[in-house]
Amino acid sequence: MQDGVKLVTAIEPKNVVSEQFRTVRTNIDFSSVDKQLKTLLFTSSGVSEGKSTVSANTAVAWAQQGKKVLFIDADLRRPTLHSTFGLLNSQGLSTILANDTNFHDVAVETAIENLTVITSGPVPPNPAELLNSNRMKSLLKSVESEYDLDLLNLEQWVCGKREEEVK
């Protein structure tokens, strides 16, 4: 898969690596014993550190557990998850945020039971502003009632700035 990540948890569920993703899922579940975890954000401090691989496989692990999962590619500068799931990226999160589109119009059921994906959509000129908008807050609030867990894959940040801006 070009520019996508391998979904070992879906392709080889008995693989030792798949078991490690289930361990990550379980550890995160245990970290929130006092309240139900609804939204989880995966990010990293640098490019190509594996956040897409970890977030995608962890999303699959939760879906395989029977949780209804919405996986949002919030990496609006270097999206890859559309490739991972073999989806088009002509509409997605940037479409929802820039045009006030209903998320149901762009959310896609994947071949993996219980897993729905919202791709990043076209790369916008103002990703930080879109992600910090009231529309983003409204989106997260509205999906919370329909899914057991909402996972976001977010681009890398270093102390509030992108790595390239720090150099």
C-alpha positions as CSV (number, residue, x, y, z in Angstrom):
1,M,0.0,0.0,0.0
2,Q,1.6,3.2,-1.2
3,D,1.9,5.8,1.6
4,G,-0.4,3.8,3.9
5,V,0.4,1.7,6.9
6,K,0.0,-2.0,7.4
7,L,-3.0,-3.1,9.4
8,V,-1.4,-6.1,11.0
9,T,-4.3,-6.3,13.5
10,A,-6.7,-6.9,10.6
11,I,-4.4,-9.0,8.3
12,E,-2.7,-11.1,10.9
13,P,-4.8,-11.0,14.1
14,K,-2.8,-13.9,15.7
15,N,0.6,-12.2,15.0
16,V,2.6,-11.2,18.1
17,V,2.5,-7.6,16.9
18,S,-1.3,-7.7,16.8
19,E,-1.2,-8.9,20.4
20,Q,0.9,-5.9,21.3
21,F,-1.7,-3.5,19.9
22,R,-4.3,-5.3,22.0
23,T,-2.1,-4.7,25.0
24,V,-1.9,-1.0,24.1
25,R,-5.7,-1.0,23.9
26,T,-6.1,-2.7,27.2
27,N,-3.6,-0.5,29.0
28,I,-5.4,2.6,27.7
29,D,-8.7,1.1,28.9
30,F,-7.3,0.5,32.4
31,S,-5.9,4.0,32.6
32,S,-9.5,5.3,32.6
33,V,-11.3,3.0,35.1
34,D,-13.2,5.9,36.8
35,K,-14.8,7.2,33.6
36,Q,-15.6,5.9,30.1
37,L,-13.0,6.9,27.6
38,K,-14.8,8.6,24.6
39,T,-12.1,10.5,22.7
40,L,-8.4,9.6,22.2
41,L,-5.8,11.6,20.3
42,F,-2.6,10.1,18.8
43,T,0.2,12.5,17.9
44,S,4.0,12.6,17.9
45,S,6.8,15.1,18.2
46,G,8.2,14.3,14.8
47,V,7.5,13.1,11.3
48,S,7.5,9.3,10.6
49,E,7.5,8.2,14.2
50,G,4.7,5.7,13.8
51,K,1.6,7.5,15.0
52,S,-0.5,6.5,11.9
53,T,0.6,2.8,12.3
54,V,-0.1,2.8,16.1
55,S,-3.4,4.7,15.9
56,A,-4.8,2.7,12.9
57,N,-3.9,-0.7,14.4
58,T,-5.2,0.4,17.9
59,A,-8.5,1.6,16.2
60,V,-8.8,-1.9,14.6
61,A,-8.1,-3.6,17.9
62,W,-10.9,-1.7,19.6
63,A,-13.3,-2.4,16.7
64,Q,-12.4,-6.1,16.9
65,Q,-13.3,-5.9,20.6
66,G,-16.8,-4.9,19.6
67,K,-16.6,-1.1,20.3
68,K,-18.2,1.1,17.7
69,V,-15.1,3.2,16.6
70,L,-14.9,6.4,14.6
71,F,-11.3,7.0,13.4
72,I,-10.6,10.6,12.2
73,D,-7.5,11.5,10.2
74,A,-6.8,14.9,11.6
75,D,-3.4,15.1,10.0
76,L,-4.4,17.8,7.6
77,R,-0.8,18.4,6.3
78,R,0.5,14.9,5.6
79,P,-2.5,12.5,5.5
80,T,-2.0,8.8,5.0
81,L,-4.9,7.0,6.5
82,H,-7.0,7.1,3.3
83,S,-4.3,5.0,1.7
84,T,-4.3,2.6,4.6
85,F,-8.0,1.9,4.3
86,G,-8.1,2.1,0.5
87,L,-10.4,5.2,0.5
88,L,-10.7,8.3,-1.6
89,N,-9.6,11.5,0.1
90,S,-11.7,14.0,-2.0
91,Q,-13.9,14.7,1.1
92,G,-13.1,14.4,4.8
93,L,-12.4,16.3,7.9
94,S,-11.2,19.4,6.0
95,T,-14.5,19.4,4.1
96,I,-16.5,19.1,7.3
97,L,-14.7,21.9,8.9
98,A,-14.3,24.3,6.0
99,N,-17.8,23.9,4.6
100,D,-19.8,22.9,7.7
101,T,-20.7,19.6,6.0
102,N,-22.5,17.0,8.1
103,F,-20.0,14.3,9.1
104,H,-22.4,11.5,8.1
105,D,-21.9,12.7,4.5
106,V,-18.1,11.9,4.6
107,A,-17.8,9.1,7.1
108,V,-17.1,5.7,5.5
109,E,-17.8,2.3,6.9
110,T,-14.6,0.2,6.5
111,A,-14.3,-3.5,5.7
112,I,-13.5,-3.9,9.4
113,E,-16.7,-4.4,11.4
114,N,-17.4,-1.6,13.9
115,L,-14.8,0.8,12.3
116,T,-15.9,4.0,10.5
117,V,-13.3,6.4,9.1
118,I,-13.3,10.1,8.3
119,T,-10.3,10.8,6.1
120,S,-8.5,14.1,6.2
121,G,-9.9,15.4,3.0
122,P,-8.1,17.8,0.7
123,V,-5.1,19.6,2.3
124,P,-6.4,23.0,3.4
125,P,-4.4,26.3,3.4
126,N,-5.2,26.8,7.1
127,P,-5.1,23.4,9.0
128,A,-4.3,24.8,12.4
129,E,-7.2,27.2,12.3
130,L,-9.6,24.5,11.2
131,L,-8.5,22.1,13.9
132,N,-8.9,24.8,16.6
133,S,-12.3,26.0,15.3
134,N,-15.7,25.8,17.0
135,R,-16.7,23.5,14.1
136,M,-14.1,21.0,15.3
137,K,-15.4,21.2,18.9
138,S,-19.0,20.8,17.6
139,L,-17.9,17.8,15.5
140,L,-16.3,16.0,18.4
141,K,-19.4,16.7,20.6
142,S,-21.8,15.4,17.9
143,V,-19.9,12.1,17.2
144,E,-19.5,11.4,20.9
145,S,-23.1,10.1,21.2
146,E,-23.0,7.9,18.1
147,Y,-19.7,6.0,18.8
148,D,-18.2,4.2,21.7
149,L,-14.8,5.7,20.9
150,D,-13.5,8.5,18.7
151,L,-9.9,8.3,17.8
152,L,-8.0,11.1,16.1
153,N,-4.7,10.9,14.3
154,L,-3.1,14.4,14.5
155,E,0.0,15.8,12.9
156,Q,3.2,16.2,14.9
157,W,3.6,19.2,17.1
158,V,6.6,20.5,19.1
159,C,5.7,22.8,21.9
160,G,2.7,24.1,20.0
161,K,4.6,24.5,16.7
162,R,5.2,22.2,13.9
163,E,8.7,20.6,13.8
164,E,9.5,22.5,10.6
165,E,8.7,25.9,12.3
166,V,11.1,25.1,15.2
167,K,14.1,24.4,13.0
